[in-house]
Amino acid sequence: MIRKTFSMPDELGEHIDERVKTGGYGNDSEFIRDLLRRDMQRESGRAKFQKLIDEGLASGISNRTVEEIFQEALKKHEQRKKRA
């Protein structure tokens, strides 16, 4: 495990102290690790979403109408509901 040391404004330090007292964290490090894990998950989700956007843009313009696309989405949704 590596050790990092950093400085922060008093307000942030006080916030950490309060979260440790009331948020179910055993110490400052647990709170910071939880924040970092959540940030990593959010970034991973953002990257996946961006990949889907890029794929959609690269696929070009559809020759289907909005109504056709919507009806196909509804059909897929109904099929998934039946499997669940």
N, C-alpha and C positions, 0 to 999 in steps of 0.2 A: 504494500500500500504506500502511496506517495503522500507527502505532507505538503500542504499549501498554506501560506500565510498571506493575509491581505488586510487592508484597512478599509474602513467604511465610515460614513457619517454616523454620529451618535443616534440619530433617528432610526437608522436601519438596525443598529445594534440593539436598541431598545425594542424594536419590533421582533427581532429574533428572540430576545429574552422573554417577551410576552407569549410568543408562540410556543416556546419550550414549556412555560408554566401552564398554559391552557390548552395546548394543541396535541398533547400526547406524545411529544418528542422527549427522549431521555436527555438530550443535550444539544448544543448548537450544531454539532457536526451532523447529527441525524436529520435535523431540519434542513441544513444546506444540501445534504445528499438527496433528500426527498425532492427539493426544488430542482436539482440538477437532473434527476431521473425524469421528472415531469417535463422538463425542457427538452430532454432527448426524445421522449415520446412525441411531444408536439412537433418537433423538428422532423422526425421520421414521418409523421402523418402529413406534414406540409410537403415534404419531398415527394411522397407518393401521389398526393393530389396534383402537384405541379407536373409530375410525369404524365398523369392522365390528361391534363390540360394540353400538354405538348403533343401527345398522341392524337388528341382530338383535332388540334389545329393542323397537324401534319396530314390528317386523313382527307382534307379537302372539304369542299362544299357538297352537301348532300343534294340529290335531286328529288328527295322525298319531301312531302309537305309536313308542316308542324303537326297537323292532325294525324298523319300516318305514323309519325314517330311517337306521338302520344299514345295512339292506340296500341302500337307494339309494346310500349312500356307497360301499359295496363295489362296486356295479355301476359307478359312475363311475370308481372306482380301476382296475378291470379294463379299462375302455375306454381309459383314459389309458395303461396299460401296453402295450396292443396298438398304440397310435399311436407309442410311443417306440421 
